[in-house]
């Protein structure tokens, strides 16, 4: 007589993210095939990272199975945003990357599934996911050092996505970085130095505590402040009344970058 199936594991709630419907359907079928040894419950499916985050706002999950290359928001960026949740789920990537990229995943201790996904390999990955911590943000940046399309902000227990293209400047204030758009300010729990390194083509340092969006610059002007009335340069941004001071140290680089 065969041994009974091991039902010691509680079912994991799973979110499947892939821009191709057949790939999502295949993963659902495979999860059904391995349900005896690795029970799961599909909480939802999404076609990209933005859709996935919208689902997570309504229903937290234990595990995300996500493709890497997707329109709107790719899998690596999704994992970076998910990592900011109070209780982040484990993340397993599905990928058609070549062997070189796969070695990068192995070195970073992030699990992956090569397409086409096989049932046995999926079962192994889910077993590993039960004891995995979500990949660290720094690890994800090393795997795919491409820039993000969105910043993520934690507000009232949810993740708010802020398009990078909407941010006019980034200013360090105490423990946080203030990201300013035309509409409002957002608090980012990130380092200004790391943001400068990640977005060198978009943001320009004008002061030790401030980066500006290059394409938001309306011009530069001379201004005077303080009791001595000392003159200094300021940046004028499209749509904002405030003037951002340029430090003496940064002015030569700012002048060259802006062509003024």
Secondary structure as UniProt FT lines:
FT   STRAND          12..17
FT   HELIX           21..33
FT   TURN            34..37
FT   STRAND          40..46
FT   HELIX           49..58
FT   STRAND          63..67
FT   HELIX           75..82
FT   TURN            83..84
FT   TURN            86..87
FT   STRAND          90..95
FT   HELIX           99..107
FT   TURN            108..109
FT   STRAND          112..114
FT   HELIX           119..129
FT   TURN            130..131
FT   HELIX           137..143
FT   STRAND          150..155
FT   TURN            156..157
FT   STRAND          158..163
FT   HELIX           164..166
FT   STRAND          169..173
FT   TURN            174..175
FT   STRAND          176..180
FT   STRAND          185..188
FT   HELIX           192..198
FT   TURN            199..202
FT   STRAND          203..207
FT   TURN            208..209
FT   STRAND          210..213
FT   HELIX           214..216
FT   STRAND          217..225
FT   TURN            226..229
FT   STRAND          230..237
FT   TURN            238..239
FT   STRAND          243..245
FT   HELIX           248..258
//
